[in-house]
Amino acid sequence: MKKYCGNSPRDRNYKAGTLYGGSLSNEIKCGACPGQRAVVDSHACTLTLAINILAYIADSVSIYHGPNGCLDETSLIAMIINKFRATESQNPYQWEMRNIHLCSSNLNEQSIIYGGEQKLALAIREAKKRYNPSLIAVLVSCSAAIIGDDVDMVCKEAEEEFNDGTYCIPVHAQGFQTHSWINYTDCIWTPIVERVIKQPEEINNNMVNFFRSANTSNMDVEEAERLLSRLDLEVNVLPDLQSIHAFERCSEAILNTGLCYGYMLPITSGMHEKFGIPYTQTPYALGTDFTTQWLEEVGEKTGRLDLAKELIKEEKERIMPELEIFRKKFAGKKAMIVTSHSKTLGLAQVCHDLGLDIVCLISHFSDKSINTGKMKLLKQIGDVEFLVGSPIYEIIHKVSKEKPDIILSNGEVSPVLAQLSFASKSMYLYNMQHAHFGFQGILELGKIIERAMLNPFRKKMLTYARNQSGMNWGDIPFLKQEESTKYIPETHYAL
């Protein structure tokens, strides 16, 4: 069986990269570099992020085939997800069913020398004995991949030994194979398409699969269901704390869709290749244009285009009065966005709809899979500065230089910027109380941005941050330009 992480569609077809600094138009033309910075701070790993999918498959166990240290960060992520998952699932599972089961094969020095396949086999049997799961996912760490353990063979033998319908799948998520951490989705979705999803017995002409990422809340799902129900479509949400067996019959749907194109790309493209099921390709269904594109795609590919156009017209008329109020409030205000690939485009679209001027876009990685969306955004907001893979010290410098009125960022960046008195709002797991999907999401994000700008705590932090640092953070000489990065033009970081 092929190893999925290093040979993902992004690495193979879409030229994924984590280094770029320049204009948006030039990034569309040339793409980001797949190289490595001279100096890097910590960043996400495909191995630890795999829990973002596995946590939402109910009776599953994740076995990390490597040293115990590989579980440290994953355990923290699992605790956060578990907290929200307990209230977010639409399925009436008991709390015992919602606990995330993490195990380790506990490789040590002896295992590295003599091999860890025997320890992995014991770990799989122990996980089966303790939890009796329907899915055992074996995540391959860097150390296990380096010594060449045949994880595929061990998983196959375990399935034959159990012989009760339990899936035991290898997840080749070793972090060294790629610079683009989003490949964790390829590592998991690809074997699920090949090993779990069955040929359809009959086609349900009213059903669509909605692939839900860890950052898609119940309110987002409810908004998607509301819109799709207006097109006479039933929504099958995956994964949503169902058993792995719920995936077996998802090939009976007539369309695959979701909020984030980058997240669902491996499973939707895989199902299209294997079963011929079409899928939507809107980068991130936020804002008027991208939501319009998403609904038109759904309508066209399900034979409901007239209903979709009628719904789009109705929704735009509904939100326009309140949207005009926000545009007056935000006139002349500047925004900066620091998030992941597809979401960066979606949030930029929302900021444009709200009347905010976008001064810079910063993405953790980039590839050519959503270049069509980038070109559409380029026509709307102009040729803004676009950075890829910027470490926190470069983000601080850029924010201090541009002085935006609001920064929409991921969870690891937002607290740092907030401590420096900048109006920053985290876009990760914030939406458990608000929908940001579709047309309604524009208004909800407008309210969130307004509250962040008016937060009185910022004035207190302004004095505190300046007094504590003793200088303006934008002038701190963190590193010389030639030491801080490669492939980034000097004009962007005159430190």
Secondary structure, DSSP 8 states (H G I E B T S, - for coil): ---TTTT-HHHHHS--BSBEEEEHHHHHHH--B----SS------HHHHTHHHHTTBTTEEEEEES-GGGHHHHHHHHHHHHHHHHHH-SS---HHHHS-EEEE----HHHHHH-SHHHHHHHHHHHHHHH--SEEEEEE-HHHHHHT--HHHHHHHHHHHH-SS-EEEEE---GGG-S-GGGHHHHHHHHHHHHT----SS--TTEEEEE--TT--HHHHHHHHHHHHTTT-EEEEESSSB-GGGGTTGGG-SEEEESBHHHHHHHHHHHHHHH---B---SB-BHHHHHHHHHHHHHHHHT-HHHHHHHHHHHHHHHHHHHHHHHHHTTT-EEEEEE-HHHHHHHHHHHHHTT-EEEEEEES-B-GGGHHHHHHHHHHH-S-EEEES--HHHHHHHHHHH--SEEEE-TTTHHHHHHTT--EEE-SSGGGSS--SHHHHHHHHHHHHHHHHH-THHHHHHHHHHHHHSS-GGG---S-HHHH-SSS-GGG---
